[in-house]
Amino acid sequence: MVFGEQPAYLRVADDLRKKIVSGSLPPHTRLPSQARIREDYGVSDTVALEARKVLMAEGLVEGRSGSGTYVRERPVPRQIARSGYRPAGGSSPFRQEQVASGARGTWESRSEQVDASEEIAERLSIKPGDRVMCTRYVFRDAGEPMMLSTSWEPLAITGRTPVMLPEEGPLGGCGVAERMAAIDVIVDNVAEEVGARPGLAQEQLALGGAPGHVVLVISRTYFASGRPVETADIVVPADRYRIAYHLPVR
């Protein structure tokens, strides 16, 4: 298959990318200025600007106000494990994974009752405007923000029960399956979809990323006899973490 010639800005970006990856332009080095790129590659200012934009979109360089554009430190991605249901201990998956890996994980959360949006209502098979318990989490590894999560549970199921607040009460901090079992709702299935998109400004602020950096989004829903009982969006910085699945073979 024959492809057309690359646009000039992509050829320039490709050459600069190779220099960054090879170490010719090491982390914290200032990227050649727009004028220097124009002179070195014999291109226009527009082409030089677009090449720099490509590298910024890829997360290879970052702009520093009043200083210029610099090569970013390239983090070594770490794994976040996703696995089949593990009943031991009754704790949430994050807590179990932290214990298993010996990591120093901490988290903070905040719960509030809200009206279900159309999207969340569809995911939970309820009506828009029905009341749900929304819980927002920030997870940290050794103090570094590593993951955000927002979960929604129908108050038609958990309202006025001991498990209405996921992080409080006698089963606060336990996994969804354990909490639901306490009110005779037996979770028997979980579905996850993984996607990627540019991080929202508020997400990047919480995760310590730069605007435009890509995040992985895991949309997870727990079911009991086909009925959704909890759904959540888990947001992870794509340049720092990889999602690793370990699933049982039945």
LUMDREN-628331 format. One line per field, with one value per residue: z, y, x of N, C-alpha, C, CB in turn; residue in three letters. Coordinates in steps of 0.2 Angstrom, whole numbers, plus 5000, padded with zeros to 4 digits. Glycine has a CB too. Layout:
BEGIN
n_Z: (Z:...) $
n_Y: (Y:...) $
n_X: (X:...) $
ca_Z: (Z:...) $
ca_Y: (Y:...) $
ca_X: (X:...) $
c_Z: (Z:...) $
c_Y: (Y:...) $
c_X: (X:...) $
cb_Z: (Z:...) $
cb_Y: (Y:...) $
cb_X: (X:...) $
rest: (ALA:...) $
% end
This chain:
BEGIN
n_Z: (5000:4996:5003:5003:5003:5018:5027:5029:5042:5050:5047:5052:5066:5068:5066:5077:5087:5087:5091:5104:5110:5108:5116:5113:5114:5129:5144:5151:5143:5133:5120:5103:5097:5088:5078:5076:5072:5060:5053:5054:5047:5036:5034:5035:5047:5051:5049:5058:5070:5070:5071:5083:5091:5088:5096:5108:5110:5110:5122:5124:5126:5135:5139:5147:5156:5150:5148:5139:5128:5134:5135:5141:5157:5155:5161:5169:5165:5176:5183:5185:5192:5186:5190:5192:5203:5220:5235:5247:5263:5260:5256:5246:5228:5225:5238:5240:5230:5233:5245:5240:5231:5240:5240:5245:5247:5248:5250:5247:5249:5245:5247:5240:5238:5223:5207:5195:5180:5162:5155:5166:5171:5161:5161:5174:5172:5176:5179:5172:5183:5194:5211:5216:5225:5224:5224:5225:5222:5226:5223:5229:5227:5237:5240:5228:5216:5208:5202:5198:5203:5201:5207:5206:5214:5214:5224:5226:5229:5239:5248:5264:5271:5280:5271:5263:5262:5254:5261:5274:5290:5295:5285:5278:5266:5261:5247:5233:5231:5243:5251:5245:5247:5260:5261:5255:5241:5228:5220:5204:5192:5182:5172:5161:5152:5142:5138:5129:5131:5129:5145:5156:5162:5176:5180:5176:5184:5197:5195:5192:5179:5163:5153:5140:5140:5138:5146:5153:5153:5163:5162:5173:5178:5190:5192:5198:5196:5183:5185:5185:5199:5203:5196:5188:5184:5181:5181:5174:5172:5156:5153:5164:5169:5166:5162:5168:5165:5174:5172:5178:5170:5166) $
n_Y: (4994:5011:5026:5044:5058:5063:5077:5093:5098:5086:5079:5086:5086:5072:5070:5078:5071:5059:5063:5066:5054:5046:5053:5063:5075:5078:5076:5091:5099:5113:5115:5117:5134:5142:5150:5144:5131:5133:5138:5127:5117:5122:5127:5135:5148:5144:5130:5126:5130:5121:5109:5109:5110:5097:5089:5094:5089:5076:5074:5075:5087:5102:5118:5132:5145:5161:5156:5146:5131:5115:5099:5085:5076:5058:5048:5031:5020:5013:4999:4997:4985:4976:4964:4948:4946:4946:4939:4939:4946:4956:4970:4985:4984:4993:4994:4980:4978:4987:4981:4969:4973:4979:4993:5010:5016:5029:5037:5049:5054:5059:5060:5063:5066:5066:5071:5059:5060:5060:5051:5044:5038:5030:5021:5015:5010:5017:5031:5048:5060:5053:5049:5047:5041:5049:5047:5054:5050:5052:5044:5040:5036:5034:5047:5053:5059:5047:5041:5045:5043:5042:5037:5030:5026:5019:5026:5020:5007:5007:5017:5023:5012:5003:5004:5015:5026:5024:5025:5026:5020:5003:4995:5003:5007:4994:4983:4985:4973:4966:4976:4977:4964:4964:4969:4960:4960:4953:4953:4948:4950:4960:4973:4981:4995:5001:5017:5031:5048:5066:5073:5082:5099:5100:5087:5086:5095:5089:5077:5081:5083:5090:5102:5094:5082:5064:5054:5038:5030:5020:5013:5007:4994:4987:4972:4964:4950:4955:4968:4984:4990:4998:5011:5017:5029:5028:5037:5038:5043:5042:5042:5038:5027:5010:4999:4983:4968:4954:4940:4926:4910:4901) $
n_X: (5004:5003:5006:5002:5014:5020:5013:5023:5024:5022:5033:5043:5039:5041:5054:5059:5053:5060:5072:5069:5065:5077:5085:5093:5088:5086:5075:5069:5076:5076:5065:5069:5067:5053:5058:5071:5067:5061:5072:5081:5075:5070:5057:5040:5034:5022:5022:5032:5026:5015:5021:5027:5015:5010:5019:5016:5003:5005:5011:5024:5032:5031:5024:5030:5026:5031:5044:5046:5046:5048:5056:5047:5048:5048:5037:5039:5027:5016:5007:4989:4979:4966:4954:4945:4931:4936:4933:4940:4942:4933:4935:4936:4941:4952:4958:4961:4970:4980:4985:4990:5000:5009:5009:5007:4994:4982:4966:4952:4936:4919:4902:4886:4868:4860:4851:4849:4857:4853:4862:4867:4856:4852:4862:4860:4847:4836:4825:4828:4832:4828:4833:4850:4865:4879:4896:4912:4929:4946:4961:4977:4994:5007:5006:5005:4993:4983:4972:4955:4938:4921:4906:4889:4874:4858:4846:4834:4837:4847:4843:4840:4845:4858:4869:4869:4878:4893:4906:4904:4896:4892:4898:4906:4918:4919:4918:4907:4900:4900:4893:4881:4876:4873:4861:4853:4855:4861:4876:4880:4887:4898:4902:4914:4920:4933:4940:4947:4952:4954:4959:4948:4948:4947:4949:4963:4968:4966:4974:4986:4991:4994:4984:4975:4981:4980:4968:4963:4948:4938:4922:4912:4900:4890:4880:4865:4856:4854:4850:4856:4866:4875:4885:4900:4913:4930:4945:4960:4977:4984:4998:5005:5000:4995:4982:4979:4972:4967:4959:4948:4947:4934) $
ca_Z: (5000:4995:5006:5001:5007:5025:5027:5032:5050:5053:5046:5057:5072:5068:5068:5084:5092:5087:5095:5111:5112:5108:5122:5110:5117:5136:5148:5154:5138:5130:5113:5098:5096:5082:5073:5075:5068:5053:5050:5053:5043:5030:5034:5037:5054:5052:5049:5064:5075:5070:5073:5091:5093:5088:5101:5115:5110:5112:5129:5124:5128:5139:5139:5153:5155:5150:5148:5132:5128:5136:5134:5148:5159:5153:5167:5167:5166:5181:5182:5189:5191:5186:5191:5194:5210:5225:5241:5254:5266:5259:5255:5239:5224:5226:5244:5239:5225:5237:5249:5236:5228:5245:5239:5250:5244:5252:5246:5250:5246:5246:5245:5241:5234:5217:5202:5189:5173:5157:5154:5172:5172:5156:5164:5179:5170:5180:5175:5173:5189:5200:5216:5217:5229:5220:5228:5221:5225:5223:5225:5229:5228:5240:5240:5221:5213:5203:5200:5201:5202:5203:5207:5207:5216:5215:5231:5227:5232:5245:5252:5271:5273:5283:5266:5259:5261:5253:5265:5281:5292:5297:5280:5275:5263:5258:5240:5231:5231:5250:5254:5242:5250:5267:5260:5251:5234:5226:5214:5200:5186:5182:5165:5161:5145:5143:5132:5131:5129:5133:5152:5157:5165:5183:5181:5175:5190:5202:5194:5191:5172:5159:5148:5134:5141:5138:5151:5152:5157:5164:5164:5176:5181:5194:5191:5202:5192:5177:5187:5187:5206:5204:5190:5190:5179:5184:5177:5175:5168:5152:5152:5170:5171:5161:5165:5167:5167:5176:5173:5178:5165:5168) $
ca_Y: (5000:5017:5032:5050:5061:5067:5085:5095:5098:5080:5077:5090:5083:5065:5071:5080:5065:5054:5066:5066:5047:5044:5056:5069:5081:5075:5079:5097:5103:5118:5113:5123:5139:5142:5152:5139:5125:5136:5139:5121:5112:5126:5127:5141:5148:5140:5123:5125:5130:5115:5103:5110:5108:5090:5086:5095:5085:5069:5074:5075:5093:5106:5125:5135:5152:5166:5153:5142:5124:5110:5091:5083:5069:5053:5043:5024:5018:5008:4995:4996:4979:4975:4957:4945:4947:4943:4940:4939:4952:4961:4977:4987:4982:4997:4992:4974:4979:4990:4977:4964:4975:4982:5000:5015:5019:5032:5040:5053:5053:5064:5058:5067:5064:5070:5068:5056:5063:5055:5046:5039:5035:5025:5016:5012:5008:5021:5037:5054:5064:5048:5051:5043:5043:5050:5047:5055:5048:5054:5039:5042:5031:5037:5054:5056:5057:5041:5039:5048:5039:5044:5031:5032:5020:5021:5026:5016:5001:5008:5023:5022:5006:5004:5004:5020:5029:5019:5025:5026:5015:4997:4992:5008:5005:4988:4983:4985:4966:4965:4980:4975:4957:4965:4971:4955:4961:4948:4955:4942:4951:4967:4975:4987:4997:5006:5021:5036:5055:5071:5075:5088:5103:5099:5081:5087:5099:5084:5072:5084:5083:5096:5102:5090:5075:5059:5049:5032:5030:5014:5014:5000:4994:4980:4970:4959:4947:4959:4975:4988:4992:5003:5012:5022:5031:5028:5040:5036:5047:5037:5042:5036:5020:5005:4995:4976:4963:4947:4937:4919:4906:4896) $
ca_X: (5000:5007:5003:5005:5019:5018:5014:5029:5024:5022:5040:5047:5037:5043:5062:5060:5051:5065:5078:5067:5065:5083:5089:5097:5084:5084:5070:5070:5079:5072:5064:5071:5062:5050:5063:5076:5065:5060:5079:5085:5071:5068:5049:5037:5033:5016:5024:5036:5021:5011:5025:5027:5008:5009:5023:5013:4997:5007:5013:5032:5034:5026:5025:5031:5024:5037:5050:5047:5043:5053:5055:5044:5051:5044:5037:5038:5020:5014:5001:4983:4977:4959:4953:4939:4929:4940:4929:4943:4943:4927:4937:4936:4946:4958:4961:4964:4976:4986:4988:4993:5006:5013:5009:5005:4988:4977:4960:4948:4929:4914:4896:4880:4862:4859:4847:4852:4857:4850:4867:4868:4849:4852:4867:4857:4840:4831:4822:4831:4829:4828:4839:4856:4870:4885:4902:4918:4935:4953:4965:4984:4999:5013:5004:5004:4986:4984:4966:4949:4932:4914:4901:4882:4870:4851:4843:4828:4840:4851:4841:4837:4848:4865:4874:4867:4884:4898:4912:4902:4892:4896:4901:4910:4924:4919:4917:4900:4896:4899:4888:4874:4874:4871:4854:4850:4855:4867:4879:4883:4890:4901:4904:4918:4922:4939:4941:4952:4950:4958:4957:4945:4953:4946:4953:4970:4970:4967:4979:4993:4992:4993:4978:4975:4984:4975:4966:4960:4941:4934:4915:4910:4893:4888:4873:4862:4851:4852:4848:4861:4865:4880:4889:4906:4918:4936:4949:4968:4982:4987:5005:5008:4997:4992:4977:4981:4967:4968:4952:4948:4945:4929) $
c_Z: (5000:4998:5003:5005:5013:5024:5031:5039:5053:5052:5051:5064:5073:5069:5075:5089:5092:5091:5103:5114:5112:5114:5119:5113:5124:5139:5151:5149:5135:5122:5109:5097:5089:5076:5071:5071:5061:5050:5048:5048:5036:5029:5036:5044:5055:5053:5056:5070:5076:5072:5081:5094:5094:5094:5108:5115:5112:5119:5130:5127:5132:5139:5146:5152:5156:5149:5141:5133:5130:5136:5141:5150:5157:5158:5164:5169:5172:5180:5187:5187:5191:5186:5192:5201:5215:5232:5247:5257:5266:5258:5248:5235:5225:5233:5244:5235:5229:5241:5246:5233:5233:5244:5245:5248:5249:5247:5251:5246:5249:5243:5245:5236:5229:5212:5197:5183:5168:5156:5160:5173:5167:5158:5170:5178:5175:5176:5177:5179:5195:5205:5216:5222:5225:5225:5223:5225:5222:5227:5224:5230:5231:5240:5233:5219:5208:5199:5203:5199:5205:5202:5208:5209:5217:5222:5232:5230:5238:5250:5259:5273:5276:5278:5261:5257:5260:5258:5272:5283:5293:5292:5275:5273:5261:5251:5239:5232:5239:5253:5251:5246:5257:5267:5255:5244:5232:5219:5210:5194:5186:5175:5165:5153:5146:5137:5134:5128:5132:5140:5152:5162:5173:5184:5181:5182:5196:5201:5193:5184:5169:5154:5142:5134:5141:5144:5149:5156:5157:5166:5167:5179:5184:5193:5196:5198:5186:5178:5188:5195:5207:5197:5192:5184:5183:5179:5179:5170:5163:5151:5158:5172:5165:5165:5163:5170:5168:5177:5173:5172:5168:5164) $
c_Y: (5006:5023:5038:5053:5064:5074:5087:5096:5092:5077:5080:5087:5076:5066:5073:5075:5060:5056:5065:5059:5044:5047:5062:5075:5078:5079:5086:5102:5107:5116:5119:5128:5138:5144:5147:5133:5127:5136:5132:5116:5116:5126:5134:5142:5144:5132:5122:5125:5124:5109:5103:5108:5100:5087:5088:5091:5078:5069:5074:5081:5097:5113:5127:5142:5157:5163:5149:5135:5119:5103:5089:5076:5064:5048:5036:5022:5012:5005:4996:4990:4979:4967:4955:4947:4943:4944:4941:4946:4957:4968:4978:4984:4986:4995:4985:4974:4982:4985:4972:4966:4979:4990:5004:5019:5023:5035:5044:5053:5058:5061:5063:5064:5069:5067:5065:5059:5058:5050:5041:5035:5029:5019:5012:5009:5011:5027:5043:5058:5059:5050:5045:5045:5043:5051:5049:5054:5051:5048:5041:5036:5035:5045:5057:5054:5052:5040:5043:5043:5042:5038:5034:5026:5023:5021:5022:5009:5002:5013:5020:5015:5008:5005:5010:5025:5024:5019:5026:5021:5008:4993:4997:5006:4998:4988:4983:4979:4965:4970:4979:4969:4959:4967:4966:4956:4958:4950:4949:4944:4959:4968:4981:4988:5002:5010:5026:5043:5060:5072:5081:5092:5102:5092:5082:5090:5094:5079:5075:5084:5090:5096:5098:5083:5070:5055:5043:5032:5023:5015:5007:5000:4987:4979:4965:4956:4952:4966:4978:4991:4997:5004:5017:5023:5032:5031:5040:5040:5041:5037:5040:5029:5016:5001:4987:4972:4956:4943:4929:4916:4901:4891) $
c_X: (5004:5003:5006:5010:5017:5018:5020:5029:5024:5029:5044:5046:5041:5051:5063:5058:5057:5071:5076:5067:5072:5088:5093:5094:5082:5079:5073:5074:5074:5071:5066:5066:5059:5054:5068:5073:5064:5067:5082:5081:5069:5061:5047:5036:5026:5017:5027:5031:5017:5014:5026:5020:5007:5013:5020:5007:4999:5010:5021:5035:5029:5028:5026:5031:5030:5043:5052:5044:5049:5051:5052:5048:5046:5043:5036:5031:5020:5008:4995:4980:4969:4958:4946:4938:4933:4936:4933:4944:4937:4929:4936:4941:4952:4961:4965:4971:4982:4989:4992:5000:5011:5013:5006:4999:4984:4971:4956:4941:4924:4907:4890:4874:4861:4854:4851:4851:4854:4855:4867:4861:4849:4856:4864:4850:4835:4829:4827:4828:4828:4834:4844:4861:4876:4891:4908:4924:4941:4958:4973:4988:5006:5012:5003:4997:4987:4978:4960:4943:4926:4909:4894:4878:4863:4849:4837:4831:4843:4848:4838:4840:4855:4870:4873:4873:4890:4904:4910:4897:4896:4899:4905:4916:4925:4917:4909:4897:4895:4893:4881:4872:4871:4863:4850:4850:4862:4870:4882:4886:4893:4903:4908:4920:4927:4939:4946:4950:4954:4955:4953:4949:4952:4950:4960:4972:4971:4972:4986:4995:4992:4987:4980:4978:4979:4974:4963:4953:4938:4927:4913:4903:4892:4881:4871:4856:4849:4851:4854:4860:4870:4884:4895:4910:4925:4941:4956:4972:4985:4994:5008:5006:4995:4987:4978:4975:4969:4961:4952:4945:4940:4928) $
cb_Z: (5006:4988:5013:5000:5002:5030:5031:5029:5052:5050:5038:5057:5073:5061:5063:5085:5089:5080:5093:5112:5107:5102:5125:5102:5113:5140:5154:5161:5133:5130:5112:5092:5097:5082:5075:5082:5071:5054:5054:5060:5046:5024:5038:5033:5055:5046:5043:5065:5074:5063:5070:5093:5089:5082:5101:5115:5104:5107:5133:5117:5122:5146:5135:5157:5160:5157:5154:5131:5121:5144:5132:5147:5167:5146:5171:5171:5160:5189:5181:5188:5196:5180:5196:5192:5211:5226:5242:5252:5264:5265:5257:5239:5217:5227:5250:5236:5219:5240:5253:5230:5223:5245:5232:5253:5240:5256:5244:5251:5247:5245:5248:5238:5239:5213:5200:5189:5171:5150:5153:5178:5170:5149:5166:5185:5171:5187:5177:5167:5187:5198:5223:5210:5235:5216:5232:5219:5225:5225:5222:5234:5222:5237:5243:5216:5211:5206:5201:5197:5206:5198:5212:5200:5223:5211:5233:5220:5227:5244:5249:5271:5267:5287:5262:5262:5267:5246:5262:5282:5287:5300:5275:5279:5269:5262:5237:5224:5228:5254:5252:5235:5250:5270:5258:5254:5232:5226:5215:5199:5180:5187:5160:5165:5142:5144:5131:5127:5130:5129:5157:5160:5164:5185:5175:5169:5192:5203:5188:5196:5169:5154:5147:5129:5148:5132:5157:5153:5154:5169:5158:5182:5175:5201:5184:5209:5196:5173:5192:5183:5211:5210:5184:5196:5176:5186:5177:5175:5171:5145:5151:5175:5176:5158:5162:5171:5161:5182:5167:5184:5160:5170) $
cb_Y: (5000:5018:5032:5055:5066:5064:5088:5102:5102:5075:5078:5097:5083:5062:5076:5087:5062:5053:5073:5069:5043:5045:5051:5069:5084:5074:5075:5097:5098:5125:5112:5120:5146:5146:5159:5136:5123:5143:5143:5117:5110:5123:5122:5142:5156:5141:5121:5131:5136:5114:5104:5117:5111:5087:5089:5103:5085:5067:5069:5073:5097:5104:5129:5133:5154:5169:5148:5142:5123:5112:5087:5081:5070:5050:5044:5020:5016:5011:4987:5003:4974:4978:4954:4938:4946:4945:4934:4936:4956:4960:4978:4994:4982:5004:4992:4969:4982:4996:4973:4961:4980:4980:5002:5019:5015:5038:5034:5060:5046:5071:5051:5074:5063:5071:5074:5048:5065:5059:5049:5043:5040:5027:5019:5016:5000:5023:5039:5058:5067:5041:5052:5041:5038:5057:5041:5063:5041:5061:5032:5048:5027:5035:5058:5053:5063:5035:5031:5054:5032:5050:5026:5035:5017:5016:5034:5015:4998:5010:5027:5022:5001:4998:4998:5025:5034:5020:5031:5033:5013:4992:4988:5014:5006:4983:4977:4987:4961:4966:4988:4974:4953:4971:4979:4953:4969:4941:4960:4938:4950:4968:4976:4985:5001:5002:5025:5034:5056:5078:5074:5087:5111:5098:5076:5090:5104:5081:5068:5081:5078:5097:5109:5094:5075:5054:5053:5025:5035:5009:5016:4999:4995:4981:4967:4962:4946:4956:4975:4994:4986:5002:5014:5019:5038:5021:5048:5029:5051:5038:5050:5041:5021:5000:4997:4974:4963:4946:4939:4917:4903:4900) $
cb_X: (4995:5009:5004:4999:5024:5022:5008:5030:5017:5017:5042:5045:5030:5042:5065:5056:5045:5068:5079:5060:5061:5087:5093:5097:5079:5090:5068:5073:5083:5074:5056:5074:5065:5043:5066:5079:5058:5057:5084:5084:5065:5071:5046:5031:5031:5011:5028:5041:5016:5008:5032:5029:5003:5012:5030:5011:4994:5013:5010:5034:5037:5025:5020:5038:5019:5036:5051:5055:5040:5055:5061:5037:5051:5047:5030:5044:5016:5015:5002:4979:4979:4955:4958:4939:4922:4947:4925:4951:4949:4923:4944:4935:4944:4956:4956:4959:4974:4983:4983:4989:5004:5020:5005:5011:4984:4980:4956:4950:4927:4915:4894:4882:4856:4866:4842:4849:4864:4849:4874:4869:4843:4854:4873:4857:4840:4834:4815:4832:4823:4828:4836:4859:4871:4884:4903:4918:4936:4956:4964:4985:5001:5020:5010:5009:4983:4987:4965:4947:4933:4912:4903:4879:4873:4846:4842:4825:4845:4858:4836:4830:4849:4866:4875:4862:4885:4900:4916:4898:4886:4890:4896:4910:4929:4914:4920:4899:4901:4905:4890:4874:4880:4875:4853:4843:4856:4865:4885:4877:4885:4907:4898:4925:4916:4945:4934:4959:4942:4958:4962:4938:4950:4939:4950:4972:4965:4960:4976:4998:4988:5000:4976:4980:4988:4977:4962:4964:4936:4938:4911:4915:4888:4890:4872:4860:4845:4847:4843:4863:4866:4885:4885:4910:4916:4939:4947:4969:4987:4984:5007:5006:4992:4998:4970:4987:4961:4973:4948:4944:4950:4922) $
rest: (MET:VAL:PHE:GLY:GLU:GLN:PRO:ALA:TYR:LEU:ARG:VAL:ALA:ASP:ASP:LEU:ARG:LYS:LYS:ILE:VAL:SER:GLY:SER:LEU:PRO:PRO:HIS:THR:ARG:LEU:PRO:SER:GLN:ALA:ARG:ILE:ARG:GLU:ASP:TYR:GLY:VAL:SER:ASP:THR:VAL:ALA:LEU:GLU:ALA:ARG:LYS:VAL:LEU:MET:ALA:GLU:GLY:LEU:VAL:GLU:GLY:ARG:SER:GLY:SER:GLY:THR:TYR:VAL:ARG:GLU:ARG:PRO:VAL:PRO:ARG:GLN:ILE:ALA:ARG:SER:GLY:TYR:ARG:PRO:ALA:GLY:GLY:SER:SER:PRO:PHE:ARG:GLN:GLU:GLN:VAL:ALA:SER:GLY:ALA:ARG:GLY:THR:TRP:GLU:SER:ARG:SER:GLU:GLN:VAL:ASP:ALA:SER:GLU:GLU:ILE:ALA:GLU:ARG:LEU:SER:ILE:LYS:PRO:GLY:ASP:ARG:VAL:MET:CYS:THR:ARG:TYR:VAL:PHE:ARG:ASP:ALA:GLY:GLU:PRO:MET:MET:LEU:SER:THR:SER:TRP:GLU:PRO:LEU:ALA:ILE:THR:GLY:ARG:THR:PRO:VAL:MET:LEU:PRO:GLU:GLU:GLY:PRO:LEU:GLY:GLY:CYS:GLY:VAL:ALA:GLU:ARG:MET:ALA:ALA:ILE:ASP:VAL:ILE:VAL:ASP:ASN:VAL:ALA:GLU:GLU:VAL:GLY:ALA:ARG:PRO:GLY:LEU:ALA:GLN:GLU:GLN:LEU:ALA:LEU:GLY:GLY:ALA:PRO:GLY:HIS:VAL:VAL:LEU:VAL:ILE:SER:ARG:THR:TYR:PHE:ALA:SER:GLY:ARG:PRO:VAL:GLU:THR:ALA:ASP:ILE:VAL:VAL:PRO:ALA:ASP:ARG:TYR:ARG:ILE:ALA:TYR:HIS:LEU:PRO:VAL:ARG) $
% end
